[in-house]
Amino acid sequence: MASNTILVADDDRAIRTVLNQALARLGHDVRTTGNAATLWRWVENGEGDLVITDVVMPDENGLDLVPRIKRLRPDLRIIVMSAQNTLMTAVKATERGAFEYLPKPFDLNELVRVVQRALAAPRTATAPANGDAADVEAEDQLPLIGRSPAMQEIYRVLARLMGTDLTVMIAGESGTGKELVARALHDYGKRRSGAFVAINMAAIPRELIESELFGHEKGAFTGALTRSAGRFEQAQGGTLFLDEIGDMPLEAQTRLLRVLQEGEYTTVGGRTPIRANVRIIAATHRDLRLLIRQGTFREDLFYRLNVVPIRLPPLRERAEDIPALVRHFLKQATVEGLPGKSVDAAAMDKLKGYRWPGNVRELENLVKRLAALYSQEVIGPDVIDGELAEVAPVTEPSGAPDNEGLSAAVERHLKDYFAAHKDGLPAAGLYDRVLREIERPLIALTLVATRGNQIKAAQLLGLNRNTLRKKIRELDIQVLRGLK
């Protein structure tokens, strides 16, 4: 491996020492500093093949230094690290020209891999992006809250997508915030000056979906008294968010596929093609691959929409974000005129231990209820116990025991399944469906636990690495860190 000079700027001496040792073992010449001024002097003197910089330093914000470096030396790769693990930080780092953004605490092996990719990347000059979209809102106004590893991966992917028009498919359970992610892609993306138009396929009568999407001409059908613009026309120059895409009828799917293929459409009853200048973001809580096998969703449309898949984790997979979410929703409640409240540590533990079948939406509703209905300023565990007991019979009717094993849980769910379909069994494919519902979270969570390292994940699962890769493709699992 050729020796390169790597410039490291971080005000934490321990981090400088760790990076120095790890990168020096790979044969690189490492120079470290605790301030931005020294780093800038090295860059001005033409030193260094790669820069690794923290954001918060005593003399200057590292993010402010990035565009200055890129203007002076556009081909110099920059890796940004930060303990300010928010969407704002990831977006700023990417927009200002960073090669990669890594949240702290970082995995040392991953950082080494990022360094290797940065040094091997073609030396194509890249200038920082124009505009300051990431500065439009303060951090506490951002739509996405959380610093868990799962959310950090979402932030990194979103930051990479901000400057593109790639079609995105957002998958996740109801209440995980799919529309918030779509809005973030629009509000901080290249189409932010255009409209963000959302349509929920599950909320529109099947016979009206084509008219809603593409508009209609006067007299196109009974009741069409005037020409009406569809959502594609309303979103021209902006973003069209197709929520619950799995509920779109097949005939509308065919027309949507044509738009994605040809880039144009006609209104219902119209003959003149209209150019579609929109970015498409789709979302679903359903298993589209299962719908494809059942013949209710077009496979060719799936691949057109699933260019960049993003899976939003359910709240139970990122319980460490619950305190931040609670504080955020309590602050929102005061803005809406409700009295200020706080939640004590014991009550917060109760919230973190709950399964949240309704995800972030359920948590938000509970927090607003706490702010509105209780007189005490500090909410204790007794209140939380009472609130969760109120919803438990509705959200968790089966009453799973705390020590229930996997086999017993599967048996219980199957009993519920057959009981729910006692008047007539649904379409075939139950065996594959059950296996998939167990296999997908098993592999996905193992990848999260190994921080996207597929070699480690394969070893942990006891699978051949090629078998794991095949299953990742078949199950449409997003390996957000992009490791091999």
N, C-alpha and C positions, 0 to 999 in steps of 0.2 A: 504493500500500500504506500502510495506516494505521501510524503510529509507535507502538511499544510499548516499555515499559521492561523490559529483560531483565537479571536479576541473575545474575552468574557468580561461582562460588566454586571456586577451584582453587589449590593451593599451588605450581603450576608456572607461573612468570611467562610462559614462552613460549606455553603454551596459552592463558593469559588474553589475551595480545597477539593471537594468531591469531583467537580468537573475537571479540574486540572489533572487529578490523578487518573480519572477514567479516560480522558482524551489523550493524555500523554502515553498511556499504555498502548494506545493504538498507533503510536508513532508520530503524533502531531506535536507541533510547537505551540504551547498554550501560553497566552499572556492574559493576566487577570487584573482587574481594577475594581474598586468599590464606588466609582463615580463616573458620571457621564462625560465630564470635561476631558479626562484622560482618554476615554474611548474615542471621543471626537478628534483629539489630537493625533492618535494613531491612524484613524481613518484618513484625516487630512494629509498625513505623510505617506499615504499609499500603502500602509501596512495591512496585513491580514487577508486571508482568503474567505473567512466566514466570521460573522459576528453573532454572539449570543448575549442578549441583553435583558435585564429585568426591566419592569415598568417603573416601579417606585424606587428612585434613588435620591440621595440627599440634595443634589444640585439641579437635577432636571428629570422630567418624566421621560422614560425611555421611549414611549410612543411618539412623543414630540421629536425625538432624535431620529426616528426611522426615516421620515420623508427627507430630512436634511442629508442623511447618508445616501439615500437613493438618488437624490438630485446630483450629489457630488460624484458618486460611484454607482451608477445604475446596475452594474453587473454583480455587485457585492451582495451575497445572500445574508439575510438577517433572520435569526430565530428569536422570537419574543417569548419570555416567560413572565408569568404574573400570578400572584396570589389573589388578585382582584378578578375572581373567576366568574365573569358575567358575560352575557351576549355582547354588551357594549365593548368590552375589552377585545373579544375575538374579532368583532367587526372592524374596530379601529385598526388592529394589528394587520388584518388582511388588506383593508382599503389603503393603508399607508405604505404598503409594499413589502410586508414581512413575508418570508418564504414559508414560515410555519409559526403557529401559536401553540404554546404548551402551558396548560394550567399547573400551578403548584398546589400540592406537592406532585412532582412528576416522577415517572418511572425512569430510572437511569438507563435501563436497556433501551427503552423507547427513545429517549433523547439521543442516545448513540446512533440508533437507526435513522433518526431524522437528520442528524449531522452527516451521516454517510450519504443520504439521499441529496442533501443540499450541496455537498461537495461534488457529487457525481452529476448533478443537473447541468444541462447546457448553459453556457455563460451568455445567455441572451439578455441584453439590457432591458430592464423593466423600470419604468418610472412610477411613482406613487399615483394612485387614482385621483382624478379631479373631484372636487366637492368634499363636503364634510358631513355626509348624511349621518354618520354615527354620532355626531355631536348635537343632533337636533333635539334629543330628549335626554333628560337626566337619568341616571341609572335606576332610581327608584320608580321611574315611569315606564320602564321597559315591560313588555308584555310577558316575558318569560322569566321566571324566578327559580333559582336553585343553583347550588354549587356542587351537587353530587357528581360522581364520575359519569353517570349516564347523561346528565344534562350538559356536562362539559363537552361530551362528544357531539351532542346536538348543536351546541354553539359553534364548534369548530366546522362542522359540515355546513351550517347556515352561512357562516362567514365566507366560506369558499364559493357559495352559490350566489351571493349578493350581486356580483358583477356579471352574471350570466342570465340567459333567457331559457335555460334548460327546464324541461317539464319535470315536475316533482310530484311524487306520490307519497302522501303522508298516511301512515297506518297507525292505528292506536285505538284503545278502548274508548268508549264514550266518556267524555269529561276530562280527557287528558290534555286538551288544549290544541287540537289540530288547526282550528281557524286562527288561533293566536300565532302559531308558527307560520301559517300562510300570510297573515298580515305583516309579520316581521320580515319575511322575504320580500314583500312588496314595499313596505315603508322604508327599508334600508337598501333597496335594490335600485337598478338602473331605470326602472319604470315608476319610481315613486311620484313623479309629477303627473302620472295618469291616474285613472280611477281604479279602485279595488272593488270588484263586483263579485258578490257571493250568491250562489244558488244551491239550495239543499234539495237533492233529487228525491229524498224520501218525503218531502213536504209538498211536492207538486203532483197533482193528478196526472196519471200516465198519459192521458190524451192531450195534455197541455204542455208537456215538457218541450217538444220541438218548437212550439210557438214561443215559449219562454226563453229558450236558448237562442233561436235564430230570428225571432220576430215574424210578423206576418203582414201581408198586404191587405188592403181594404177588399172585403168580399171573399177572402181566401176560404172562409168557412162561415157557417151560421153564427151570427153575433159579432163578426169582424167588421164593425162599422167604420173603422178608420185604420190607417196603417199604424203598426206598433213596433217599436224598436225592441229587439231581443237583447239578452245579456251580452252576447258577443259584441254587438254594436255599442252597447253602453260601456263596455270595458276597452274599447278601441284605444290603443296606446298604453294600456295599463295591464292589470292582472285579472284573470277570471278564475275564481275559486269554485271548483265543482265538488261540493261536499256530499258525502254518502254516495259516491259514484257507483257503488255496488247495487244501488236501487234503481239505476237508470234502465229503462226498458230497452229491449234489443233493437227495436227500430230506430230509436234515438241514438243508440250506440253506433249504428251503421253510419248515420249522418255525422256524428262527432268524429269517427275514424276518418271520414273523407276530408273533414276540415283539417285534421292533423296531417294528413297525407298531402293534400293539395294546397293548403294554406288559404282556402277561400270557401265560401258558403253562399247559399241563396235563402232568402226568407221563405216562409211557408206561403205558397201561392205566387212567389216571385220567380223571375227568369234570369235576372242580371246577377252575375257572380259578384260578391263583395269580398274584398281582401280582408283576411283576419289578421290584424296586428295586435295580438294579445299574447301574454304569457299564461300558460295553463298550469294550475296547481290543483291536484285532485286529492281527495281524502276519503278514507273508509275505515269503519270499525269491523268490517266483514273480511273473511278469508276469500280473496278474489280467485285464488287458484282452485279452491273448492268449488266456487261458482262456475269457473271455466269447465271443470269436470262434469258439473251438473247441467251444463249447456245454457246457463242463464247470463254468462258474461263472455264477450268475445276475447279470444286469446290475443288476436292481433291488436286490438285496442289496448289490452293490458300492457303489452310491450311498448306501445306508443306512449302510454301514460307513465309507465314505471321506469323512466329514464334514470332518475335519481330517487331511489326509495329512502324514506326516512321513517324509522319506527319510533314513536313516542312511548316511553316506558310508562306503565301504570304507576300511580302514586305509591303503591305498596313496594315497588322496586326501588324507590328513592325516598324512603322514609326520613332520611337525614335532612331533606329539604323542607319538611313540614314546619319546623319553627320559623324559617324565613317566610314561607307562604302565609303562616298565621299572622306574623307581624305585618306583612304587606296588606292582607285583607282587613286587619284591624285598622290600619292607617286609612285604607279606602273608606271604611265605615265612618270614620270621623269626618272625612271630606263630604260624605253624604249626609252629615248632620246627626249621626248617632254618637252617643257618649264614648269617650275614650276608655279602652279596656286593655288589660294585659292578662296573660295566661301563665300561671306559676309552673315550676319545673315538674311537679308531680302530674299536673293536668296535661302538660305537654307530652310526658311519657305515655299517658293514656292515648293521646292522639296519634303518637308515633306507632303504637302497638295495634291500632285498628287497621282493618284490611282495606277500607275505602273502595268499595265496589263502584261508587260513583266518581271516584278519582278526584281531581282538583276541583271540579265543579261542586261535588258534594262537600268538600272541605270549605270552600268559599261560602256556600249556603249556611253551613253550621256556624262559621265565624260571625256572619252577619246576624244570625239568630242570637248568638251569645251577646253581641253588642246591643241588640235591640230589646231583649227580654229580661236580662238580669241586671239587678241594681248594683251588685258588688263591682268594684273597680278591678279587682284581681279574681280571675276565674280559677277555681280550684278543681281537684279531681272529682269531687262529688257531683258537680254540675256536669262534667264531661261524662261520667258514668250514666247519669240520668238521660242525657241527650243521646248517647250511643245506644242505650237500652231501648229508647223510643224507636230508633230506626232499625235495630237488629232484626226484629221479626220480619221486616219488609225486605231488607237487603240481603239477609243471610237466613232464609227460611229453613234451611236444612239443619242448622245448629250443629256444625261440625265440631267435635270435641277437640280440645287443645292438643291432645297427644295422638290424634288420628294419624295413622300411617298412610302411605301413598296408595296401597292396594285398597284399603278401606275407603279412602276418599274417592277413588275411581268408582268403586262399587256404589257408593252413595250417589254420586252424580249420575251414573247410569240408571239407577232406580228412579231418580227424579226425571230423567230424560224420557224413560218409557211411560212414566206416570203422566207426563205432560202430553204424550202422543197416544193416549189410550184409545182415542176415537179413530185413529188411523195413522200408521207409521209413515214417516217422510221418505224422501228418495233414498236409494241405496247408497252405500259408501260409509257406513258407520264405523267399520273396522279401521279404515284408513284415517277417518276423521279423528278418532280417539287417539290413535298412535301419533298423529300429527300434533294434536293439542298437547301431548306430553313431550314429544320429541323437540318441538320448536323452542319452548321456554327452557328446556334442559340445555340445549346447545347455545341458545342466545345468552343465558345467564352465565354459562361457563366461559363464554367469550368475554363477557363483561368482567368476570372475576380474574381472567388472565390478561385484561386490558388489551384485548384484540389479538393476542399472540396465538395464532392457530396451531403452532407446534405444541405449545404448552396445553392448549385446550384439547388437542387430539390425545395427548398422553393422559390427561386427567380423565377423559371420557373412555379411554381404552380403545380408540378408533384409529385406523390408518389415516394418515394426513389427507390422502386423496379422497378417502371416503368422507371425511369431514368436509372437505371443499365441495364435494358433490352434494352433500346434504344442505350446506349453506346456500347453494344455488337453488336446489329443489324447494327448500322451505322459505326462500326469499328472505334470508336473515341478513341484516345490514351489519357488516363489520366496519364500524365507523372510523376506526383508526387506519383503515386501509393497509394493514400489514399482510404480508404473504404467509 
